[in-house]
């Protein structure tokens, strides 16, 4: 009889995917609007999406949902990925995801921000590893765009 061994990051990612996926099937998708905006800042693509809810809990759910969607797409396409340690910037934490796609590495960090009592999910994409300073720069650019 074979023994199956899973690493902790894999199990955490699968748990997030299953939890959020279950919410999609049971409750339907209702947390975010369809409209996305994007800007380019210092060789990074920064996308931001307005959330319908204004509470911190809904923002956290929307961030988890976006991370889960990214992971599901990568798994469906057979690409490898790694979820890194959270990056702190201002009052937010961003979760970095390193992707291996067609022998190339892509970097993304997903987090959120509240501006004028509205929540936004933010995705920072780059061909370079994303640092806390990069996330802070992206947040400032989004704030400038929204003000």
NORDA-V600388 format. One record per helix or strand. SS is the DSSP state (helix for helix, strand for strand). FROM is the first residue (numbers start at 0). TO is the last residue. If there is no record, write none. Layout:
BEGIN
[[SS:FROM:TO] [SS:FROM:TO]]
END
This chain:
BEGIN
[[helix:7:26] [strand:31:40] [strand:43:50] [helix:55:76] [strand:79:82] [strand:86:88] [strand:91:100] [strand:103:114] [strand:117:125] [helix:131:145]]
END
